[in-house]
Amino acid sequence: MTRDERQAMWQSRIEAFKASGESSVPAWCAANDISIPSMYNWLKKDWQKTDTAPTAPQWLTFDT
């Protein structure tokens, strides 16, 4: 399995978890036969990817 294939597989798992409405990662992983530590690892990568997305600078104007 290539790196891109593995990323795509985990991205689909993360999306399935989020869409499930399940609040417990361990419960969802047990029901889907997925390693809990691996799921947490990939969730962390997903969170970092979305949290650190660059944004355009925003300028404030004020009167002096």
Secondary structure, 3 states (H helix, E strand, C coil): CCHHHHHHHHHHHHHHHHHHCCCCHHHHHHHHCCCHHHHHHHHHHHHHHHHCCCCCCCCCCCCC
